[in-house]
Amino acid sequence: MVTQVSRTDSLATQVFSLVTVAVMISSSYLLYMQDVEETNYDMNVPVWARNQQPFDTAQAYSFVLHQGPYERMGPADSWEALEHVMIPYNLPETEGGAAVDPQCVLNFDPDKCPHISLAYWRPEVPSGMRVPVIAEIGPYFGEESVGTPDITTPGNWLGIGILQNLLPHGFAFAQVSVSGTGLSNHCMDLMGFSEQEGINAAVEWLGTQDWSNGNVGLIGKSYDGSTPWQAAMYGNEYLKTIVPISGLIGVRELMWKNGSSEARAPFMHNVVYGSYGFSSEKGGENLQNACQDYLLGPIHATNGYVFAGNEFVESYWSERYFLDR
């Protein structure tokens, strides 16, 4: 005898099974969440438990969950850098600008020779303890055209967050102005050889100070995310890691991509960054912007845009491609 099961009974059985499975899964999840909430993690919180941590999301930037043990050197009521230095570096005369400044060439005034502006902050650590360095390198420190504070003030886009979150864990922090911007002299040659040499000089300086342990990392976004790629070209022994955020691997790659010209590229190249490097505070040093690449840059940028990067002057672009050297 064959017993027939009605469609209604079959549906009820399926619903009961689904409800049972759902209850079991939800119960397991609730027990798991209770375990997560009751677990007192030390420094290493598993990925699956991080959404339960008390992150401060009400500020302009995020904060670490555990503050480090070190205070910042210098006055507690001021964010001003511990020290501001000028780092000299050599350039061939073919680069023009500060490299051919008569007061530099004739040794009348070494301060007229190429130098890079750098400010840094350090944690208060036990005597003899050396620390790693995080640095941001870019054109935005003390630039009149964008109204940013001078290099001894931490940038509110990155620097202040590093000082509050990472310096207490034993990291020094530095801000560096690329050539021709801020208090760095020479010309703003937009990621060219002069800028690259200055960046490498800054990395070398940070890695060789008696308070540094020789481990330098670079971080930044946009233009400041392109300078780490420039530094990495040199294979400098002190540069241990880079964190480039939305940066360029080459300037021509800003002019066009995926077979299409980038409409904003000539404006960014010629107008936005072309205005950098001039400052009322520099006086006669503004004349150092009369270097070859700065003067010819607008022509290259326009041609690069019109001809989709296949411009007749290859050397300008190859000098500004950061993955081959």
PATIKE-356613 format. One record per residue: z negated, x, y negated of N, C-alpha, C in turn; residue in three letters. Coordinates in steps of 0.2 Angstrom, whole numbers, plus 5000, padded with zeros to 4 digits. Last residue first. Example, Ala and Ser with C-alpha at 12.3 -4.5 7.8 and 13.67 -1.06 7.14 Angstrom:
REM PATIKE-356613
496550645011496450685005496150645000SER
496150665028496150625022496150665016ALA
REM end
This chain:
REM PATIKE-356613
506953204737506753274735506353304741ARG
507153064740507553124743507353194742ASP
506552964733506452974741506753034744LEU
506752944720506152974722506052984729PHE
507852964707507752934714507252974717TYR
508253024696507752974695507652934702ARG
509253114698508553144696508053094696GLU
510253024701509953064706509253094704SER
510552974688510152934693509852974698TRP
511053084681510553054678510153004683TYR
512053124690511453164689510953134686SER
513153044689512753034694512053074694GLU
514052964678513553024678513053014683VAL
514752854681515152914682514652974681PHE
513952724692514152754685514452824686GLU
513652614700514152664701514352694695ASN
512852514695512552574697512952624699GLY
513752414691513252394697513052464700ALA
514252434678514652454684514252454691PHE
513352384670514052354670514352374676VAL
512152454672512152384673512852354674TYR
512552584670512352574676512252494678GLY
512852574656513452584661513252564668ASN
511552554651512152504650512652514655THR
510952674655510752614657511252554657ALA
511752774649511652774656511452704658HIS
511452744635512152734638512152734645ILE
510052764635510352694634511052684636PRO
509952904638509752854642509952784641GLY
510252994628510752974632510552914637LEU
508953024623509553004618510152974622LEU
508253064634508053004630508552984625TYR
508953174638508953114643508653054639ASP
508753264628509453244630509353174634GLN
507553234615507753264621508453234624CYS
506853194603507553214603507753254609ALA
505453184604505853134608506653144607ASN
504953264595505053294601505453244606GLN
504753194583505353224584505553254591LEU
503453164584503953114586504653144587ASN
502753264579502853264586503353214588GLU
502453234565503053274567503253274574GLY
501453094570501853134565502453164567GLY
500653024579500953094581501353134576LYS
500252914574499752964574500053034576GLU
501352824575501152844568500652904568SER
502452854588501752834586501652864579SER
503452844602503452844595502752814592PHE
503352814615503352884613503352894606GLY
504352664618503752704619503852784617TYR
505552604616505152604610504452654612SER
506052614629506352654624505952654618GLY
505452514636505252584637505552634632TYR
506152404629505452404630505252474631VAL
507552454627507152424621506452424623VAL
508152514638508252534632507852514626ASN
507552454650507652524649507652544642HIS
507452314648506852354650506952424648MET
508852294645508352284640507652314641PHE
509452334657509552374651509052354645PRO
508752234666508752304666508852344660ALA
508952094666508452124662508452194661ARG
509952074676510152064669509552094664ALA
510552184688509952154686509952144678GLU
511952154698511652184692511052144690SER
512052154716512052114709511752154704SER
511752214728512452204726512552174719GLY
510452224729510752174733511452164731ASN
510252274712510052274719510352214723LYS
510152374697510552324701510252324708TRP
509252444689509852414686510252364691MET
508252484698508052434693508652404690LEU
508852584705508652524709508452464704GLU
508952684696509552644697509352584700ARG
507652734697507752694691508452654692VAL
506652714713507252744709507352704703GLY
505752644718505852704721506452744718ILE
504552564708505252584709505252644713LEU
503152444712503452504709504252514711GLY
502252354717502852334714503152384710SER
501152474719501152404719501752384714ILE
500752614729501152594723501252514724PRO
499552714732499552644733500052614728VAL
499552864742499752824736499752754737ILE
498553004746498852944748499052914741THR
498353144743498253124750498553054751LYS
498753284735498953214735498853184742LEU
498553414737498053374734498153304734TYR
499853474740499253474745498653424743GLU
501253384736500653424733500153414738ASN
502553344737502153364743501553404741GLY
503353294727503153364727502853384733TYR
503453154729504053194730503853264731MET
502353094725502453104732503053154733ALA
502553074711502053124713502153144720ALA
503452964712503653024709503153084711GLN
502652864717503252884721503452954718TRP
501652844707501452874713502052904717PRO
502552784697502352854696502052884703THR
502652654700503252704701503052774701SER
501552584696501652584703502252634705GLY
501752594683501152634685501152634693ASP
502752494682502852564680502352614683TYR
501952404694502552404690502652484688SER
500352474696500752424697501352424692LYS
499352604706499652574700500152514701GLY
498652754711498752684712499052654706ILE
498352904721498652864715498752794716LEU
497053014726497452954727497752924721GLY
496553174731496853134725497253074728VAL
495453284736495753224738495953184733ASN
494653384731495353404733495753344735GLY
493353354727493453384734494153394736ASN
492853404710493353374715493353404722SER
492153494703491853434705492253384709TRP
493053594699492453604703492053544706ASP
494753544701494153544697493553554702GLN
495953524708495653584708495053594704THR
496453394708496253424714495953484714GLY
496753374694496253334697496053364704LEU
497853474693497253484689496653444693TRP
498853414702498553484703497953494699GLU
499053294695498753294702498453354703VAL
499653344683498953304683498653304690ALA
500753404688500253444684499553414684ALA
501453294692501253344697500753384694ASN
501753234679501353194684501053244690ILE
502553334673501853314671501453284675GLY
503653324682503253384681502553374679GLU
504053194679503853204686503453274686GLN
504453204666503953154667503653174674GLU
505553284667504953304663504353264665SER
506453214675506153274678505553294674PHE
506053034672506553094674506153154675GLY
505452924668505452944675505852994677MET
505952924654505952864658506052894666LEU
505653014644506253024647506352974653ASP
504853034630504852984635505552984639MET
504553204627504853144626504753104631CYS
503053294621503653294623504053224622HIS
501253244624501853254619502553264623ASN
500153114626500553164629501153174625SER
499453004620499353074617499753134621LEU
500652884623499952904622499852964618GLY
502152974629501752914628501052934627THR
502753094633503053064627502652994626GLY
502353084650502553124645502853084639SER
501052974654501653004656501853044649VAL
499252984654499852964651500453004652SER
498052934666498552994664499152954660VAL
496352914671496952884668497352944665GLN
495352924685495652964680496252914677ALA
493752934694494352894691494652924685PHE
492852974708493052984701493652944700ALA
491852884720492452904718492552914710PHE
490652834725490752904725491452924724GLY
490352704724490452724730490652794731HIS
490552674710489852674713489852704720PRO
491952674709491552734707490852734710LEU
492352544714492452604718492052664716LEU
491952444704491952434711491952494716ASN
491952484691491452444693491352434701GLN
493152564690492452594688491852544691LEU
494052474695493952534699493252564697ILE
494052384684493852354691493752414695GLY
494552464673493852434673493552404680ILE
495852494677495352544677494652514677GLY
496652374677496552404683495852454683LEU
496752304665497252284671497052314677TRP
496052364656495752294659496152274664ASN
495852534656496252484656495952414659GLY
494452624648494752594655495252534654PRO
494752734635494552664637494852644643THR
495452844633494752854635494452784636THR
496752814629496652824636495952834638ILE
496652664618496752734619496552754626ASP
497252494621496752544619496952614621PRO
498852434617498352444622497852494619THR
500052384610499352374607498752384612GLY
501352414612501052364617500252344615VAL
501652514603502152454604501852404608SER
500552604604500652554598501052494599GLU
499652644617500352634615500352584610GLU
498552684625498552704618499252694615GLY
499352684640498752704637498852724630PHE
500552664647500252604643499652624640TYR
501352734656501452744649501052694644PRO
500352814669500852774666500952774659GLY
499252824683499752864679500252814676ILE
497652824689498252784687498652824682GLU
496752894703497052904697497652854696ALA
495252944711495852894711496152894704ILE
494653084720494853054714495353004715VAL
493053124729493853114728493953084722PRO
491853254724492053184726492853184725VAL
490453364729491153354726491453284729ARG
488853414726489253364730489953354726MET
488153484718488453524723488953474727GLY
486853364715487153434713487553464719SER
487253194719486853254719487253324718PRO
488253104706488053124713487653184713VAL
488752994696488253034696488053054703GLU
490552984695489952964697489453014697PRO
491653004681491353024687490752994689ARG
493252984673492552964673492352984680TRP
494453054661494153034668493453014667TYR
496153074654495453054653495153034660ALA
497453164649497153144654496353124652LEU
499053204643498453184641498153144647SER
499953354645499853294647499153264646ILE
501153454636500453444639500453374640HIS
502253584630502153524634501453514637PRO
501653654614502053654621501853594625CYS
500853634604501453604603501853614609LYS
499753714607499653644607500353604606ASP
500153844603500153824610500153754611PRO
500953894590500453844591500553824599ASP
501754004590501353994584500753944586PHE
502654044600501854054601501454044595ASN
503954014599503754074596502954084596LEU
503953894606504353944609504054014606VAL
503053814598502853824605503253884608CYS
503653804586502953824586502753834593GLN
504953754590504853824588504153844588PRO
505153664605504853664599504753734596ASP
505753664618506053704613505753694606VAL
504853574625505053644628505453684623ALA
504753464618504253514617504453574620ALA
506553434618505853414616505353464615GLY
507353514632507253494625506553474623GLY
507653544645507353484644507253464637GLU
508053674644508553624645508353554644THR
506953754645507253734638507753684639GLU
505853694658506353734655506653714649PRO
504053674656504753644656505253694654LEU
502353684662502953714660503653674661ASN
500853614655501353624660501953654657TYR
499153584651499753614649500253614656PRO
498253434648498453484653499153514652ILE
496853394639497553404638497753454643MET
495553274642495853344642496553334641VAL
494053194639494753184638495053254638HIS
492653134649493053184645493753174645GLU
492153004652491653064652492053124648LEU
492752864642492852914647492352974646ALA
491752724638492152784636492152834641GLU
490952614640491452624645491852694643TRP
489252614636489852624634490352644640SER
487952604640488152554636488852564633ASP
487652724647487752664651487952604647ALA
488452874644488052824642488152754646PRO
488752974660488852954653488452894651GLY
489252924676488952974671489152954664MET
488752784685489252814681488952864676ARG
487752794700487852774693488452804690GLU
487952754717487952804712488052764705TYR
487952674729487252694726487352734720PRO
488952524728488852584730488152614726GLY
488852354732488852404727488652464730GLN
489752254743489152294743489252354737HIS
490852174740490252144742489652184742LEU
491852204726491652224732490952194734VAL
492752084716492152134717492052144724PHE
494252044707493752034713493252094713SER
494451984690494652024696494052024701TYR
493851894682494551914681494851954687ALA
492851794692492951844687493751854687GLN
492551714703492551674696492651724691ALA
492351754715493051744714493051704707THR
491451854725491451824718492151814716ASP
491051814742491451844737491451814730PHE
490151804754490051774747490451814742PRO
491151764768490751814764490651784757GLN
491951694776491251664775490851714771GLN
493151764777493151704773492451674772ASN
492851864787492851874779492851814775ARG
492951844800492351824797492351834789ALA
494151904805494051834806493351804802TRP
493952034802494452004798494251924798VAL
492152094801492852074805493252034801PRO
491552204790491552134792492252124795VAL
490652344789491252324792491252254794ASN
489352354784489852364780490552344782MET
488552224793488352284789488952294784ASP
488152054795488652114796488452164791TYR
487251954803487151994797487552064797ASN
487651794808487751864809487651904802THR
487651664804487051694805487051764807GLU
489051634802488551634797487951664798GLU
489451654816489751694810489251694804VAL
488751554822488651624824488851674818ASP
489351444816488651454816488451524817GLN
490651464821490551464814489751474812MET
490451434835490751504832490551514825TYR
490051304834489551354837489751424835LEU
491251254829490651244826490151294828LEU
492151284840492251314833491651304829TYR
491551204850491651284851491751314844SER
491751084845491151104847491051184847SER
493151074845492851074838492051094839SER
493451084858493751134854493351134847ILE
492850964863492651034866492851084861MET
493450864856492750874855492550944858VAL
494750884861494650894854493950904853ALA
494650844875494850914873494650934865VAL
494250714873493850764876493950834874THR
495450664867494750664863494250714866VAL
496350684877496450714871495750714867LEU
495750594887495850664888495950704882SER
495850474881495250494883495250574884PHE
497250464880496850464874496150494875VAL
497550454894497850514890497450514883GLN
496950334897496750394901496950454896THR
497650244890496950254889496750314891ALA
498950254896498850274889498150284887LEU
498650204908498850274908498750294901SER
498250064905497750114908497950184908ASP
499550024900498950024896498350074899THR
500350034911500450074906499850074901ARG
499450024927499749994921499850044916SER
499850084942499450094936499750064930VAL
499950014958500250024952499750034946GLN
499750074974499350044968499750064962THR
500450034989500550074983500250044977VAL
500050045006500050005000500050044994MET
REM end
